[in-house]
Amino acid sequence: MPTVLLLPADPRAPSTAGGEGWRSVGALLKLPRKLPLLALIFCGNGCFNSIFTWLKPILGGAGIDAPQAAWAGRAILFGGLASLAVVSIKPPPVERIRTLLVAATSCAIPLIRSGL
């Protein structure tokens, strides 16, 4: 939402309002260069939903009560929104995106293995 408020739509961009439905989805799935992006979106959305669904039970095992788990959830959510706003304003160069994704994943692996 911050991106929509801070950056208006580019009038030179083609309109995305269509209504082609499943044909456009099928056409998108036929573009091999877009499949990694779609997989990233699918996995990222799935991870986000699963974290928020299971946050209280996961943190409860570490002795964290429901209000504290809610604050942790808010921190995750607002951190993601702030990151989205920063990246939307000054996106990284296209040639660095793969390196940044590998670096972010590499930084997350030790946290996942440690149980954080």
Chimera marker file (.cmm) of the C-alpha trace (Angstrom):
<marker_set name="trace">
<marker id="1" x="0.000" y="0.000" z="0.000" r="1" g="1" b="0" radius="0.5"/>
<marker id="2" x="2.786" y="2.543" z="0.693" r="1" g="1" b="0" radius="0.5"/>
<marker id="3" x="4.002" y="2.059" z="-2.873" r="1" g="1" b="0" radius="0.5"/>
<marker id="4" x="0.593" y="2.928" z="-4.294" r="1" g="1" b="0" radius="0.5"/>
<marker id="5" x="0.433" y="6.083" z="-2.192" r="1" g="1" b="0" radius="0.5"/>
<marker id="6" x="4.009" y="7.234" z="-2.800" r="1" g="1" b="0" radius="0.5"/>
<marker id="7" x="4.439" y="6.313" z="-6.458" r="1" g="1" b="0" radius="0.5"/>
<marker id="8" x="1.606" y="7.046" z="-8.874" r="1" g="1" b="0" radius="0.5"/>
<marker id="9" x="1.015" y="4.787" z="-11.846" r="1" g="1" b="0" radius="0.5"/>
<marker id="10" x="3.189" y="5.376" z="-14.887" r="1" g="1" b="0" radius="0.5"/>
<marker id="11" x="0.918" y="6.836" z="-17.579" r="1" g="1" b="0" radius="0.5"/>
<marker id="12" x="3.212" y="5.377" z="-20.273" r="1" g="1" b="0" radius="0.5"/>
<marker id="13" x="2.695" y="1.812" z="-19.001" r="1" g="1" b="0" radius="0.5"/>
<marker id="14" x="0.159" y="-0.312" z="-20.853" r="1" g="1" b="0" radius="0.5"/>
<marker id="15" x="-3.168" y="-0.786" z="-19.143" r="1" g="1" b="0" radius="0.5"/>
<marker id="16" x="-3.486" y="-4.021" z="-17.182" r="1" g="1" b="0" radius="0.5"/>
<marker id="17" x="-7.251" y="-3.843" z="-16.976" r="1" g="1" b="0" radius="0.5"/>
<marker id="18" x="-8.378" y="-6.613" z="-19.224" r="1" g="1" b="0" radius="0.5"/>
<marker id="19" x="-10.572" y="-9.476" z="-18.471" r="1" g="1" b="0" radius="0.5"/>
<marker id="20" x="-8.834" y="-12.074" z="-20.569" r="1" g="1" b="0" radius="0.5"/>
<marker id="21" x="-8.956" y="-14.404" z="-17.588" r="1" g="1" b="0" radius="0.5"/>
<marker id="22" x="-7.340" y="-17.801" z="-17.783" r="1" g="1" b="0" radius="0.5"/>
<marker id="23" x="-5.941" y="-17.230" z="-21.286" r="1" g="1" b="0" radius="0.5"/>
<marker id="24" x="-3.587" y="-14.587" z="-19.939" r="1" g="1" b="0" radius="0.5"/>
<marker id="25" x="-2.548" y="-16.901" z="-17.088" r="1" g="1" b="0" radius="0.5"/>
<marker id="26" x="-1.824" y="-19.656" z="-19.588" r="1" g="1" b="0" radius="0.5"/>
<marker id="27" x="0.202" y="-17.254" z="-21.739" r="1" g="1" b="0" radius="0.5"/>
<marker id="28" x="2.196" y="-16.208" z="-18.676" r="1" g="1" b="0" radius="0.5"/>
<marker id="29" x="2.982" y="-19.819" z="-17.778" r="1" g="1" b="0" radius="0.5"/>
<marker id="30" x="4.382" y="-20.371" z="-21.289" r="1" g="1" b="0" radius="0.5"/>
<marker id="31" x="7.120" y="-17.763" z="-20.727" r="1" g="1" b="0" radius="0.5"/>
<marker id="32" x="10.070" y="-19.717" z="-19.281" r="1" g="1" b="0" radius="0.5"/>
<marker id="33" x="11.843" y="-16.606" z="-17.993" r="1" g="1" b="0" radius="0.5"/>
<marker id="34" x="8.813" y="-15.732" z="-15.830" r="1" g="1" b="0" radius="0.5"/>
<marker id="35" x="8.533" y="-19.146" z="-14.136" r="1" g="1" b="0" radius="0.5"/>
<marker id="36" x="11.237" y="-18.497" z="-11.486" r="1" g="1" b="0" radius="0.5"/>
<marker id="37" x="9.474" y="-15.246" z="-10.570" r="1" g="1" b="0" radius="0.5"/>
<marker id="38" x="6.134" y="-17.022" z="-10.281" r="1" g="1" b="0" radius="0.5"/>
<marker id="39" x="7.736" y="-19.739" z="-8.139" r="1" g="1" b="0" radius="0.5"/>
<marker id="40" x="9.292" y="-17.082" z="-5.898" r="1" g="1" b="0" radius="0.5"/>
<marker id="41" x="5.943" y="-15.337" z="-5.473" r="1" g="1" b="0" radius="0.5"/>
<marker id="42" x="4.185" y="-18.649" z="-4.778" r="1" g="1" b="0" radius="0.5"/>
<marker id="43" x="6.777" y="-19.775" z="-2.216" r="1" g="1" b="0" radius="0.5"/>
<marker id="44" x="7.052" y="-16.350" z="-0.598" r="1" g="1" b="0" radius="0.5"/>
<marker id="45" x="3.308" y="-16.029" z="-0.198" r="1" g="1" b="0" radius="0.5"/>
<marker id="46" x="3.091" y="-19.566" z="1.158" r="1" g="1" b="0" radius="0.5"/>
<marker id="47" x="5.863" y="-18.926" z="3.686" r="1" g="1" b="0" radius="0.5"/>
<marker id="48" x="4.263" y="-15.660" z="4.783" r="1" g="1" b="0" radius="0.5"/>
<marker id="49" x="0.872" y="-17.304" z="5.298" r="1" g="1" b="0" radius="0.5"/>
<marker id="50" x="2.319" y="-20.294" z="7.109" r="1" g="1" b="0" radius="0.5"/>
<marker id="51" x="4.406" y="-18.128" z="9.425" r="1" g="1" b="0" radius="0.5"/>
<marker id="52" x="1.390" y="-16.074" z="10.436" r="1" g="1" b="0" radius="0.5"/>
<marker id="53" x="-0.813" y="-19.139" z="10.794" r="1" g="1" b="0" radius="0.5"/>
<marker id="54" x="1.640" y="-20.976" z="13.022" r="1" g="1" b="0" radius="0.5"/>
<marker id="55" x="3.437" y="-18.055" z="14.708" r="1" g="1" b="0" radius="0.5"/>
<marker id="56" x="1.717" y="-18.393" z="18.081" r="1" g="1" b="0" radius="0.5"/>
<marker id="57" x="2.267" y="-22.179" z="18.414" r="1" g="1" b="0" radius="0.5"/>
<marker id="58" x="5.861" y="-21.906" z="17.173" r="1" g="1" b="0" radius="0.5"/>
<marker id="59" x="6.752" y="-19.131" z="19.601" r="1" g="1" b="0" radius="0.5"/>
<marker id="60" x="4.664" y="-20.675" z="22.375" r="1" g="1" b="0" radius="0.5"/>
<marker id="61" x="7.127" y="-23.573" z="22.499" r="1" g="1" b="0" radius="0.5"/>
<marker id="62" x="9.837" y="-21.050" z="23.365" r="1" g="1" b="0" radius="0.5"/>
<marker id="63" x="7.790" y="-19.580" z="26.227" r="1" g="1" b="0" radius="0.5"/>
<marker id="64" x="6.447" y="-16.589" z="24.324" r="1" g="1" b="0" radius="0.5"/>
<marker id="65" x="2.824" y="-15.761" z="25.055" r="1" g="1" b="0" radius="0.5"/>
<marker id="66" x="0.144" y="-14.646" z="22.565" r="1" g="1" b="0" radius="0.5"/>
<marker id="67" x="0.587" y="-10.846" z="22.980" r="1" g="1" b="0" radius="0.5"/>
<marker id="68" x="4.336" y="-11.138" z="22.431" r="1" g="1" b="0" radius="0.5"/>
<marker id="69" x="3.740" y="-13.354" z="19.387" r="1" g="1" b="0" radius="0.5"/>
<marker id="70" x="1.384" y="-10.684" z="18.037" r="1" g="1" b="0" radius="0.5"/>
<marker id="71" x="4.129" y="-8.059" z="18.394" r="1" g="1" b="0" radius="0.5"/>
<marker id="72" x="6.549" y="-10.365" z="16.582" r="1" g="1" b="0" radius="0.5"/>
<marker id="73" x="3.988" y="-10.743" z="13.790" r="1" g="1" b="0" radius="0.5"/>
<marker id="74" x="3.575" y="-6.987" z="13.547" r="1" g="1" b="0" radius="0.5"/>
<marker id="75" x="7.354" y="-6.549" z="13.378" r="1" g="1" b="0" radius="0.5"/>
<marker id="76" x="7.548" y="-9.067" z="10.521" r="1" g="1" b="0" radius="0.5"/>
<marker id="77" x="4.692" y="-7.395" z="8.675" r="1" g="1" b="0" radius="0.5"/>
<marker id="78" x="5.909" y="-3.813" z="9.060" r="1" g="1" b="0" radius="0.5"/>
<marker id="79" x="9.499" y="-4.814" z="8.284" r="1" g="1" b="0" radius="0.5"/>
<marker id="80" x="8.300" y="-6.372" z="5.047" r="1" g="1" b="0" radius="0.5"/>
<marker id="81" x="6.224" y="-3.309" z="4.161" r="1" g="1" b="0" radius="0.5"/>
<marker id="82" x="9.126" y="-0.965" z="4.880" r="1" g="1" b="0" radius="0.5"/>
<marker id="83" x="11.431" y="-3.095" z="2.744" r="1" g="1" b="0" radius="0.5"/>
<marker id="84" x="8.888" y="-3.116" z="-0.059" r="1" g="1" b="0" radius="0.5"/>
<marker id="85" x="8.632" y="0.668" z="0.066" r="1" g="1" b="0" radius="0.5"/>
<marker id="86" x="12.428" y="1.102" z="-0.033" r="1" g="1" b="0" radius="0.5"/>
<marker id="87" x="12.872" y="-1.352" z="-2.902" r="1" g="1" b="0" radius="0.5"/>
<marker id="88" x="10.016" y="0.274" z="-4.813" r="1" g="1" b="0" radius="0.5"/>
<marker id="89" x="11.621" y="3.700" z="-4.570" r="1" g="1" b="0" radius="0.5"/>
<marker id="90" x="15.157" y="2.595" z="-5.499" r="1" g="1" b="0" radius="0.5"/>
<marker id="91" x="15.134" y="-0.906" z="-6.963" r="1" g="1" b="0" radius="0.5"/>
<marker id="92" x="18.419" y="-2.753" z="-7.335" r="1" g="1" b="0" radius="0.5"/>
<marker id="93" x="19.893" y="-3.126" z="-10.823" r="1" g="1" b="0" radius="0.5"/>
<marker id="94" x="18.474" y="-6.127" z="-12.658" r="1" g="1" b="0" radius="0.5"/>
<marker id="95" x="21.853" y="-7.836" z="-12.868" r="1" g="1" b="0" radius="0.5"/>
<marker id="96" x="22.188" y="-7.788" z="-9.045" r="1" g="1" b="0" radius="0.5"/>
<marker id="97" x="18.783" y="-9.276" z="-8.203" r="1" g="1" b="0" radius="0.5"/>
<marker id="98" x="19.929" y="-12.900" z="-8.439" r="1" g="1" b="0" radius="0.5"/>
<marker id="99" x="22.921" y="-12.175" z="-6.187" r="1" g="1" b="0" radius="0.5"/>
<marker id="100" x="20.697" y="-10.394" z="-3.659" r="1" g="1" b="0" radius="0.5"/>
<marker id="101" x="18.214" y="-13.302" z="-3.564" r="1" g="1" b="0" radius="0.5"/>
<marker id="102" x="21.026" y="-15.819" z="-3.010" r="1" g="1" b="0" radius="0.5"/>
<marker id="103" x="22.520" y="-13.611" z="-0.273" r="1" g="1" b="0" radius="0.5"/>
<marker id="104" x="19.166" y="-13.190" z="1.477" r="1" g="1" b="0" radius="0.5"/>
<marker id="105" x="18.510" y="-16.930" z="1.360" r="1" g="1" b="0" radius="0.5"/>
<marker id="106" x="22.026" y="-17.676" z="2.614" r="1" g="1" b="0" radius="0.5"/>
<marker id="107" x="21.496" y="-15.325" z="5.555" r="1" g="1" b="0" radius="0.5"/>
<marker id="108" x="18.161" y="-16.944" z="6.407" r="1" g="1" b="0" radius="0.5"/>
<marker id="109" x="19.426" y="-20.547" z="6.426" r="1" g="1" b="0" radius="0.5"/>
<marker id="110" x="21.406" y="-20.268" z="9.710" r="1" g="1" b="0" radius="0.5"/>
<marker id="111" x="18.406" y="-18.614" z="11.386" r="1" g="1" b="0" radius="0.5"/>
<marker id="112" x="16.098" y="-21.400" z="10.241" r="1" g="1" b="0" radius="0.5"/>
<marker id="113" x="18.532" y="-24.088" z="11.380" r="1" g="1" b="0" radius="0.5"/>
<marker id="114" x="18.950" y="-22.442" z="14.780" r="1" g="1" b="0" radius="0.5"/>
<marker id="115" x="15.206" y="-22.467" z="15.332" r="1" g="1" b="0" radius="0.5"/>
<marker id="116" x="14.707" y="-18.689" z="15.340" r="1" g="1" b="0" radius="0.5"/>
<link id1="1" id2="2" r="1" g="1" b="0" radius="0.2"/>
<link id1="2" id2="3" r="1" g="1" b="0" radius="0.2"/>
<link id1="3" id2="4" r="1" g="1" b="0" radius="0.2"/>
<link id1="4" id2="5" r="1" g="1" b="0" radius="0.2"/>
<link id1="5" id2="6" r="1" g="1" b="0" radius="0.2"/>
<link id1="6" id2="7" r="1" g="1" b="0" radius="0.2"/>
<link id1="7" id2="8" r="1" g="1" b="0" radius="0.2"/>
<link id1="8" id2="9" r="1" g="1" b="0" radius="0.2"/>
<link id1="9" id2="10" r="1" g="1" b="0" radius="0.2"/>
<link id1="10" id2="11" r="1" g="1" b="0" radius="0.2"/>
<link id1="11" id2="12" r="1" g="1" b="0" radius="0.2"/>
<link id1="12" id2="13" r="1" g="1" b="0" radius="0.2"/>
<link id1="13" id2="14" r="1" g="1" b="0" radius="0.2"/>
<link id1="14" id2="15" r="1" g="1" b="0" radius="0.2"/>
<link id1="15" id2="16" r="1" g="1" b="0" radius="0.2"/>
<link id1="16" id2="17" r="1" g="1" b="0" radius="0.2"/>
<link id1="17" id2="18" r="1" g="1" b="0" radius="0.2"/>
<link id1="18" id2="19" r="1" g="1" b="0" radius="0.2"/>
<link id1="19" id2="20" r="1" g="1" b="0" radius="0.2"/>
<link id1="20" id2="21" r="1" g="1" b="0" radius="0.2"/>
<link id1="21" id2="22" r="1" g="1" b="0" radius="0.2"/>
<link id1="22" id2="23" r="1" g="1" b="0" radius="0.2"/>
<link id1="23" id2="24" r="1" g="1" b="0" radius="0.2"/>
<link id1="24" id2="25" r="1" g="1" b="0" radius="0.2"/>
<link id1="25" id2="26" r="1" g="1" b="0" radius="0.2"/>
<link id1="26" id2="27" r="1" g="1" b="0" radius="0.2"/>
<link id1="27" id2="28" r="1" g="1" b="0" radius="0.2"/>
<link id1="28" id2="29" r="1" g="1" b="0" radius="0.2"/>
<link id1="29" id2="30" r="1" g="1" b="0" radius="0.2"/>
<link id1="30" id2="31" r="1" g="1" b="0" radius="0.2"/>
<link id1="31" id2="32" r="1" g="1" b="0" radius="0.2"/>
<link id1="32" id2="33" r="1" g="1" b="0" radius="0.2"/>
<link id1="33" id2="34" r="1" g="1" b="0" radius="0.2"/>
<link id1="34" id2="35" r="1" g="1" b="0" radius="0.2"/>
<link id1="35" id2="36" r="1" g="1" b="0" radius="0.2"/>
<link id1="36" id2="37" r="1" g="1" b="0" radius="0.2"/>
<link id1="37" id2="38" r="1" g="1" b="0" radius="0.2"/>
<link id1="38" id2="39" r="1" g="1" b="0" radius="0.2"/>
<link id1="39" id2="40" r="1" g="1" b="0" radius="0.2"/>
<link id1="40" id2="41" r="1" g="1" b="0" radius="0.2"/>
<link id1="41" id2="42" r="1" g="1" b="0" radius="0.2"/>
<link id1="42" id2="43" r="1" g="1" b="0" radius="0.2"/>
<link id1="43" id2="44" r="1" g="1" b="0" radius="0.2"/>
<link id1="44" id2="45" r="1" g="1" b="0" radius="0.2"/>
<link id1="45" id2="46" r="1" g="1" b="0" radius="0.2"/>
<link id1="46" id2="47" r="1" g="1" b="0" radius="0.2"/>
<link id1="47" id2="48" r="1" g="1" b="0" radius="0.2"/>
<link id1="48" id2="49" r="1" g="1" b="0" radius="0.2"/>
<link id1="49" id2="50" r="1" g="1" b="0" radius="0.2"/>
<link id1="50" id2="51" r="1" g="1" b="0" radius="0.2"/>
<link id1="51" id2="52" r="1" g="1" b="0" radius="0.2"/>
<link id1="52" id2="53" r="1" g="1" b="0" radius="0.2"/>
<link id1="53" id2="54" r="1" g="1" b="0" radius="0.2"/>
<link id1="54" id2="55" r="1" g="1" b="0" radius="0.2"/>
<link id1="55" id2="56" r="1" g="1" b="0" radius="0.2"/>
<link id1="56" id2="57" r="1" g="1" b="0" radius="0.2"/>
<link id1="57" id2="58" r="1" g="1" b="0" radius="0.2"/>
<link id1="58" id2="59" r="1" g="1" b="0" radius="0.2"/>
<link id1="59" id2="60" r="1" g="1" b="0" radius="0.2"/>
<link id1="60" id2="61" r="1" g="1" b="0" radius="0.2"/>
<link id1="61" id2="62" r="1" g="1" b="0" radius="0.2"/>
<link id1="62" id2="63" r="1" g="1" b="0" radius="0.2"/>
<link id1="63" id2="64" r="1" g="1" b="0" radius="0.2"/>
<link id1="64" id2="65" r="1" g="1" b="0" radius="0.2"/>
<link id1="65" id2="66" r="1" g="1" b="0" radius="0.2"/>
<link id1="66" id2="67" r="1" g="1" b="0" radius="0.2"/>
<link id1="67" id2="68" r="1" g="1" b="0" radius="0.2"/>
<link id1="68" id2="69" r="1" g="1" b="0" radius="0.2"/>
<link id1="69" id2="70" r="1" g="1" b="0" radius="0.2"/>
<link id1="70" id2="71" r="1" g="1" b="0" radius="0.2"/>
<link id1="71" id2="72" r="1" g="1" b="0" radius="0.2"/>
<link id1="72" id2="73" r="1" g="1" b="0" radius="0.2"/>
<link id1="73" id2="74" r="1" g="1" b="0" radius="0.2"/>
<link id1="74" id2="75" r="1" g="1" b="0" radius="0.2"/>
<link id1="75" id2="76" r="1" g="1" b="0" radius="0.2"/>
<link id1="76" id2="77" r="1" g="1" b="0" radius="0.2"/>
<link id1="77" id2="78" r="1" g="1" b="0" radius="0.2"/>
<link id1="78" id2="79" r="1" g="1" b="0" radius="0.2"/>
<link id1="79" id2="80" r="1" g="1" b="0" radius="0.2"/>
<link id1="80" id2="81" r="1" g="1" b="0" radius="0.2"/>
<link id1="81" id2="82" r="1" g="1" b="0" radius="0.2"/>
<link id1="82" id2="83" r="1" g="1" b="0" radius="0.2"/>
<link id1="83" id2="84" r="1" g="1" b="0" radius="0.2"/>
<link id1="84" id2="85" r="1" g="1" b="0" radius="0.2"/>
<link id1="85" id2="86" r="1" g="1" b="0" radius="0.2"/>
<link id1="86" id2="87" r="1" g="1" b="0" radius="0.2"/>
<link id1="87" id2="88" r="1" g="1" b="0" radius="0.2"/>
<link id1="88" id2="89" r="1" g="1" b="0" radius="0.2"/>
<link id1="89" id2="90" r="1" g="1" b="0" radius="0.2"/>
<link id1="90" id2="91" r="1" g="1" b="0" radius="0.2"/>
<link id1="91" id2="92" r="1" g="1" b="0" radius="0.2"/>
<link id1="92" id2="93" r="1" g="1" b="0" radius="0.2"/>
<link id1="93" id2="94" r="1" g="1" b="0" radius="0.2"/>
<link id1="94" id2="95" r="1" g="1" b="0" radius="0.2"/>
<link id1="95" id2="96" r="1" g="1" b="0" radius="0.2"/>
<link id1="96" id2="97" r="1" g="1" b="0" radius="0.2"/>
<link id1="97" id2="98" r="1" g="1" b="0" radius="0.2"/>
<link id1="98" id2="99" r="1" g="1" b="0" radius="0.2"/>
<link id1="99" id2="100" r="1" g="1" b="0" radius="0.2"/>
<link id1="100" id2="101" r="1" g="1" b="0" radius="0.2"/>
<link id1="101" id2="102" r="1" g="1" b="0" radius="0.2"/>
<link id1="102" id2="103" r="1" g="1" b="0" radius="0.2"/>
<link id1="103" id2="104" r="1" g="1" b="0" radius="0.2"/>
<link id1="104" id2="105" r="1" g="1" b="0" radius="0.2"/>
<link id1="105" id2="106" r="1" g="1" b="0" radius="0.2"/>
<link id1="106" id2="107" r="1" g="1" b="0" radius="0.2"/>
<link id1="107" id2="108" r="1" g="1" b="0" radius="0.2"/>
<link id1="108" id2="109" r="1" g="1" b="0" radius="0.2"/>
<link id1="109" id2="110" r="1" g="1" b="0" radius="0.2"/>
<link id1="110" id2="111" r="1" g="1" b="0" radius="0.2"/>
<link id1="111" id2="112" r="1" g="1" b="0" radius="0.2"/>
<link id1="112" id2="113" r="1" g="1" b="0" radius="0.2"/>
<link id1="113" id2="114" r="1" g="1" b="0" radius="0.2"/>
<link id1="114" id2="115" r="1" g="1" b="0" radius="0.2"/>
<link id1="115" id2="116" r="1" g="1" b="0" radius="0.2"/>
</marker_set>
